[in-house]
Amino acid sequence: MPRTKADQQTIVSRARRSRAARRRLLEKAVEQLNGQPRMALQTMGYYVEATCGFKGLAKQTGIRRGRLVRMLSAAGRPRLRNFMRVFMPLLRQEGYGLAVEHVRK
């Protein structure tokens, strides 16, 4: 379910004021990757707005700002390569890493 502009502003405002809120927002995006990928992209977009901004992220990744805005929206459909170019710096920014674990079915 898409969030309203007011919801978005509240989320971003809280994340700007509180490191704990920023970390929760990024953690939520990671959780949403399993089952709600479009919401995960939107949540990551909120995180970017609250931290480095799309302009700053564009400098970090080499991906144009407009592309990043589209990519990190509920309608975004990034390629894995581009997603990882965005996702990894955001994780590192909060002191997280990425590990892959083999799970047998």
C-alpha positions in Angstrom: 0.0 0.0 0.0 1.6 3.3 -1.1 2.2 5.8 1.7 1.0 9.4 1.6 3.3 12.4 1.2 2.6 13.3 4.8 3.6 9.8 5.9 6.8 10.0 3.8 7.7 13.4 5.3 7.2 12.1 8.9 9.3 9.0 8.2 12.1 11.1 6.7 11.9 13.7 9.4 12.3 11.1 12.2 15.2 9.4 10.4 17.0 12.7 10.0 16.8 13.4 13.8 17.6 9.9 15.1 20.4 7.4 14.1 18.3 4.7 15.6 15.4 5.6 13.3 17.7 5.6 10.3 19.0 2.1 11.2 15.4 0.8 11.7 14.4 2.2 8.3 17.3 0.5 6.6 16.6 -2.7 8.6 13.0 -2.5 7.5 14.0 -2.2 3.8 16.2 -5.3 4.2 13.3 -7.3 5.7 11.0 -6.2 2.9 13.3 -7.5 0.3 11.9 -10.9 1.1 8.4 -10.7 -0.2 7.8 -7.0 -0.7 10.6 -5.8 -3.0 8.7 -2.7 -4.2 8.1 -1.5 -0.7 11.8 -2.2 0.1 12.8 0.1 -2.7 10.5 2.8 -1.5 11.8 2.4 2.1 15.4 2.7 0.8 14.4 5.9 -1.0 13.2 7.3 2.3 16.4 6.3 3.9 18.4 8.1 1.1 16.3 11.2 1.6 17.0 11.2 5.3 20.8 10.7 5.0 23.0 11.5 2.0 20.2 12.6 -0.4 19.9 11.4 -4.0 22.5 13.9 -5.1 25.0 12.6 -2.6 24.2 9.0 -3.5 24.6 9.8 -7.2 28.1 11.0 -6.5 28.9 7.8 -4.5 27.5 5.4 -7.1 28.0 7.1 -10.4 24.3 6.6 -11.2 22.4 9.8 -12.3 20.1 11.3 -9.6 17.0 10.9 -11.8 17.7 7.2 -12.3 18.2 6.8 -8.6 14.9 8.5 -7.8 13.1 6.2 -10.2 15.0 3.1 -9.0 14.2 3.7 -5.3 10.4 4.2 -5.8 7.6 1.7 -5.5 7.6 1.5 -9.3 11.3 0.9 -9.5 12.7 -2.1 -11.3 16.4 -1.9 -10.9 18.8 -4.5 -12.3 20.7 -6.4 -9.7 24.0 -4.8 -10.6 22.6 -1.3 -10.1 20.7 -2.3 -7.0 23.9 -3.6 -5.4 25.8 -0.4 -6.4 23.2 1.5 -4.3 22.5 -1.0 -1.5 26.1 -1.7 -0.4 27.1 1.9 0.3 23.9 2.4 2.3 24.7 -0.7 4.4 28.3 0.5 5.0 27.0 3.9 5.9 25.3 2.4 9.0 28.1 -0.1 9.7 26.4 -3.1 8.3 27.9 -5.8 6.0 26.3 -8.4 3.8 26.7 -12.2 4.3 25.3 -15.0 2.2 24.2 -18.2 3.8 23.2 -21.4 2.1 19.9 -22.7 3.4 18.8 -26.2 2.4 15.2 -26.8 1.6 
